[in-house]
Amino acid sequence: MQQRRRTWAGCVGLALGMALAFLPACQPGFVGPRGAEIVGFSRPLSTKARVAIAIQAFRPPVGRLKTQATVSDIDSYAVTLNAVSDNREVASQRLPATPADGTLIAAGFDTVPDGDYYVTVDAQDSLRASLLAPTGPVRSTNTVRVTTPNVRYGDDPDGHPADSLLVSLTLAGGGVVPVGRISANVQNMAGGTVHATLVQGIPTASVTTFATVAASFLFRKLNDGVYGIWGFSEQSGPAATPAYPGTGTVTVATQGASVSGALSLQIPSPVIATVAGTGLAEGSAPLAEAISNFSIGIDAAGNQFFGDMTRNQVRVSSPLGGSFCGRTVPANQVTRVVGGGMDVGDGIDPLSARLRHPRRVIVGATGHLFILDDVRRQVLCVPATGTTLFGSFRPANRLFTVCGNGQTTPAADGTLANQSGMDLREMTVDSQGNVIVQDLHSLRMIPTVSGSHFGIPMTAGQIHTVIGSQNDATAPIPGTTVGPGVPCGFVNSVATDSNGNLYFARLVGGIYMVPQATSTAFDGVSKPANTIAVLYGQGAYILRSDTAGNLYCRSVAGAAMLSRTTQTAFGTAMSPGGFYELTRTAPGGPAFTEGGLGTATGMNSEDIAVDGAGNLLLPVFELRRLILLPRVTTSSYPGGPYQAARLYTLAGSGREPWDQMDAAGLTATLSPESLAATPMGDLVWRSSDRLYLQAAATGTFYGQSMTAGYVYRISGGGTETEGGFGPQTTGLYVETVAADPQGNLFFFTTNKVYAIARQDTSLFGVATQAGHRHTVAGGGAGGDGGAALGAQLREGGIAINGRGDLFLALGTQIRMVPRRAGTYFGVTIGANQIDTVVGGNAGPVLRPGDALRGGILDSVTRVGCHDDYLLFPIRRQAVQMATDTAKRAYGALRPTQQIGLVAGDENAAVGTGDGGPASAAGLASAEVGPWAVGPAGHLYLTSLNVAASIRMVTPDGNIYRVSGPDNLAVGVDGNTPNAVNLGVVQGLVALPTGGLAAIIDKHIVRY
C-alpha cells in the first residue's frame, strides 16, 4: 500500500507540473485502481467512438477519489473536482498524454474531505480546447437502487464509510459515436439530489475497435432509496443533440454487497421528430369540435370549411357528407382535408401539406378550394376536378401554389404569380375562378384564363395590378379609372359578386365598388365600368357578397348588410343601398344566448361567410363557436328549424383546441408560446394564459394521475386563485417557466412568483400541496434583505440552479432567493430571503470585467443557470455571465464575482463566427429569440432576425450552427437538424436527458 501511495504521488506531481507549464508530455505508467496499468502513447485525432453503460461495484484506494476511463485520440485532459454542496472547486489537474484504445487511465487527488463531488474530465486537443465533432450528443437514462452497504476501509485513517459505482460505457446496437465527452450523473429520485457528476473525455474509434469506457464515482453516506443514473456523449461540434433513453436497475442489497446492472446506449443519427402538437383530432361531431382561431368558407351545398389557424389545417363539416380534397367526410362530422403534415411544394397530397396560418379559405363556384396562408405568403389551391387552371393542367385533389413564393418583395406585373413575391393580406375568388389578392397597398389579379379584366389585358397565371401602388397609401378617389399606380390605400378586405364586380373595404373610408360593366346597383346611380365608386362611407372590414350581390361586412358596430335591392331579409324590410345592422359588438348588447336575437346580442365575429341561401355564418373567437344567423327561417342545417335573424351554434364546443386534458401528445392540439422541461423529462409550455405539461412517465404528479406522453393542463382555466388546485385556478399570463431539481414548477407573472409542486413539499418556506398553485415570492412592497414572499417585484425572467435557488432577471438587476442561508456572489442572504446579486446599483451599464454590483444591467429580462454561474443575454447582441468563484468557462479564466463576455461582438456582422470563438461572433440581439442552457453548459441561441437557425456555444467558448442553414427545405420529421430550415423558433429548451425541444409552427419537435 505504501508503494501504491508513492506511485500515485509521483503521477500527480508530474501531472500538476505539466498542467502548470502547459507543455505536452507522456504520462508515465503506474498502477491504478484494480491494478490497471496506465501507459502513454500518441495517435492522430479521429472522429468516431463506441459507447454504452453498465454499473458494478468498485472499492477505491485509501484516501483518494479516483476517476478512470478508457479513452483514445486525445492530446490531454483536464480533471476538476467540485463539491456538490456549494459547487466549490476543490482541486484540478491537467494530464498530458494520449492513451491507446482499451487502456485504463486515472487521475488521483490526495485525501479528499468527506462529501459529494462533481468530477469533470475534459478531453482536449492540442490547443487545450475540448474535442470537437460533427454530430450531436448521445444520451441515456437508467435507475439505480442503492441500499447503503456502509463499507469501511481499514486503511482509511478517518474510517469514512464510502460507496462507489463503476460506470462502463459500451456501444449497443451498432453505429458510431462522434468525438465529445461522456457525462454521467447520479440523482436521488425521491429527493432529486444530484450526488455526483463525472464528465469523461472520450476519443473516437470505430465500433469494431473500441471496446469500453469506464469511470468510477465515489459517493459517501448515501441514504437508502432509488437513484437515477444517466450518461450521454456531449459534442463540441456543430450538430444537434438527440436523446437515447435506456432501461435497467442496479441494487446494493446489504452491507458490503456489490452493485450490478447494465444500461446500453442506442446510437442512431440525430433527427428531428415531432413529440407533441400535430393536433389532427379527426372525426369529431360539429358541436363537440374544439375550435378557437379560425376563418370560415362555405360552398354552394352548405359545407363549411374551417381555416383552423391553431391546428394549421383546413377542416370540413358537411351536413350530408361527401368527398372533399380526395377525403371522404361523413355526414355531420368535422374532418381534416388539408394540412397536418410537413410537406411543401406543388402536386402533394393535401393531408401531408404544411400550412402555417390559413387565414382565409374560399370555395370557388366550380368547387375548387383556395387557401390564403399569410405566414407562408402564398395562395394555395386544391382543384375539385382535374382541369387547366392559371395556365397549367392541375390534377384533382392535389395541392398547388397559385401565387407567392414566400417572400414579400413585390413582383412586377406580367411575372408568373407562383414565382413572385407578394405581401399577401387578403384574398377573394370571382365566379370565373380568378384570384384577387391584397398585396400591401394594391389589389392584384391572377387570372385562371387569359382575357381582359377591368379594362386590363391579362395572361393566365401571371400577376396583374388592378388598382394601387406598393409605395402609395393614399385613399382612393371616387370616379377614377382603375389601373396600376392608381391609389387605393390600405385595404382591409376584398370581395366580388357573381357578375365579376369588385368590392373593397377600408377601415378608414368605407366600402367601394369597381364595376366590370356600367352599373346602377345599390343606389340607382350610374357607375361607369372600371371606375371607383363609394357605396358606404363608414369604416368597415371583412367584406363578403352573396349570390344575389348583397354585401355583408363587419363594421365597428357589428355584422351588417348592404342591401342591393328592395327586399325583406333577417326580419327587416330593406331598401336599395341601405345599411342594416345584423349583430352588435360586445358592448352593444347582452351576452350570447342560443336562439337570441342577433341585433340584441353583443359579440365579435372575426370572419363572415354566406351560403347559397343567403344565411350568414359567423366565427366568434370569444365563444369558440361557429354561429348561424338565418336570412329566413330554415332547416338547411342539422338541428333546425332555425328562425330568421336569431343566433344558433352550428359547430364548436366552447373549448380551446389546445385544452385537451388527458390527450396523447401527438394528437393534442397545441398553441405553445414558451417552453421548459423538468429534470424528469416532462415538457411544460404556456398557451395563452394557461400552463400545460406532457408527462415523461406514468404516475401521480402535480396532483393528477398522468400517463407518459399525454398532455395535461396544470394551471389556469378556472376561478380559484391562491392555494387552489392548478387547473381550477384563474389563468395568468406567463412569460417564462422553470423547474427545480425535484420537478417543482415556478413561473413569473406580473409581480409574483408562483410555484406548483410535483409532490407535497415545502418551497421557500411555503407549505405546498401537489398540483396546487402558491405564491412563493413577490406580491408586496419589501426590498432586498427581506423575505421573498412579500417583496416588491416586476415581471421578468426566472431560472433555478442545481441547488434549487431561484434567480429573477428584472431589467437592471438579477435578484436571488436561496433555499439555504449562505454567501452567494459575494452577498450574504438568509434562507427564503431576497437580495440583488448582479446589477441594481446606480452607475454605468455593466460590461465584461466589471464587478457584479458596480452598476446596472442592460434591460436583462432572461437568465439561465449552470454550475455556479449565471448567463444572461443583453441588448448589445451579446451574452454575458456572472461567476461566483474563479473558474475556467467558455474558453477563458473567469475571475471571482465578475462580469464576463460569453458570446457576441457588436462590431461583427450578424451570423458570422461559426467554428471560432463565440466572443468574436456576430449575434442578432440575443434578447429577441428563445435561448437555452444545456446540462453540460452548452448555450443555445436563436434569433427572430435570423430565422431557421440555432447556434451553440460550447463550454470551451466556440460557436457553431446546429440547425439550418436557412436556404434548405423546411424541417421535416426524420431529417437531420443541420439539413433543414426550421422556420422561426418560438421556444427552446435543452432537455436534461438529452437533445433539444423547440416550438416550431405550434408543434413541439425534439432532436
Secondary structure as UniProt FT lines:
FT   HELIX           2..21
FT   STRAND          30..31
FT   HELIX           33..35
FT   STRAND          37..38
FT   STRAND          53..57
FT   TURN            62..63
FT   STRAND          66..70
FT   STRAND          76..83
FT   TURN            84..86
FT   STRAND          89..96
FT   TURN            101..102
FT   STRAND          104..108
FT   STRAND          117..124
FT   TURN            126..127
FT   STRAND          138..146
FT   TURN            154..155
FT   TURN            157..158
FT   STRAND          163..169
FT   STRAND          171..172
FT   STRAND          180..188
FT   TURN            189..191
FT   STRAND          194..202
FT   TURN            207..209
FT   STRAND          213..219
FT   STRAND          225..234
FT   STRAND          249..252
FT   TURN            255..256
FT   STRAND          260..263
FT   STRAND          265..266
FT   STRAND          273..276
FT   HELIX           286..288
FT   STRAND          294..298
FT   TURN            300..301
FT   STRAND          304..308
FT   TURN            309..312
FT   STRAND          313..317
FT   STRAND          322..324
FT   TURN            325..326
FT   STRAND          327..329
FT   TURN            331..332
FT   STRAND          334..339
FT   TURN            346..347
FT   HELIX           350..352
FT   STRAND          358..363
FT   TURN            365..366
FT   STRAND          369..373
FT   TURN            374..377
FT   STRAND          378..382
FT   STRAND          387..389
FT   TURN            390..391
FT   STRAND          392..394
FT   TURN            396..397
FT   STRAND          399..403
FT   TURN            413..414
FT   HELIX           417..419
FT   STRAND          424..429
FT   TURN            431..432
FT   STRAND          435..439
FT   TURN            440..441
FT   STRAND          442..446
FT   STRAND          451..453
FT   TURN            454..455
FT   STRAND          456..458
FT   TURN            460..461
FT   STRAND          464..469
FT   TURN            470..471
FT   TURN            478..479
FT   STRAND          483..484
FT   STRAND          493..496
FT   TURN            498..499
FT   STRAND          502..506
FT   TURN            507..509
FT   STRAND          510..514
FT   TURN            521..523
FT   TURN            529..530
FT   STRAND          533..536
FT   STRAND          540..545
FT   TURN            547..548
FT   STRAND          551..555
FT   STRAND          559..562
FT   STRAND          567..569
FT   TURN            570..571
FT   STRAND          572..574
FT   TURN            576..577
FT   STRAND          579..581
FT   HELIX           586..588
FT   TURN            594..595
FT   HELIX           598..600
FT   STRAND          609..610
FT   TURN            612..613
FT   STRAND          616..620
FT   TURN            621..624
FT   STRAND          625..629
FT   TURN            638..639
FT   TURN            644..645
FT   STRAND          648..651
FT   TURN            657..658
FT   TURN            661..662
FT   STRAND          663..664
FT   TURN            665..667
FT   STRAND          674..677
FT   TURN            679..680
FT   STRAND          683..687
FT   TURN            688..689
FT   STRAND          690..694
FT   STRAND          699..701
FT   TURN            702..703
FT   STRAND          704..706
FT   TURN            708..709
FT   STRAND          710..715
FT   TURN            722..723
FT   HELIX           726..728
FT   STRAND          737..739
FT   TURN            741..742
FT   STRAND          745..749
FT   TURN            750..751
FT   STRAND          752..757
FT   STRAND          761..763
FT   TURN            764..765
FT   STRAND          766..768
FT   STRAND          772..782
FT   TURN            784..785
FT   STRAND          789..791
FT   STRAND          797..800
FT   TURN            802..803
FT   STRAND          806..809
FT   STRAND          813..817
FT   STRAND          822..824
FT   TURN            825..826
FT   STRAND          827..829
FT   TURN            831..832
FT   STRAND          835..839
FT   TURN            848..849
FT   TURN            852..853
FT   STRAND          864..866
FT   TURN            867..868
FT   STRAND          869..874
FT   TURN            875..877
FT   STRAND          878..883
FT   STRAND          887..889
FT   TURN            890..891
FT   STRAND          892..894
FT   TURN            896..897
FT   STRAND          898..903
FT   TURN            906..907
FT   TURN            910..911
FT   TURN            914..915
FT   HELIX           918..920
FT   TURN            926..928
FT   STRAND          931..933
FT   TURN            935..936
FT   STRAND          939..943
FT   TURN            944..945
FT   STRAND          946..953
FT   TURN            955..956
FT   STRAND          958..964
FT   TURN            966..967
FT   TURN            973..974
FT   HELIX           977..979
FT   STRAND          980..981
FT   STRAND          985..990
FT   TURN            992..993
FT   STRAND          996..1000
FT   TURN            1001..1002
FT   STRAND          1003..1006
//
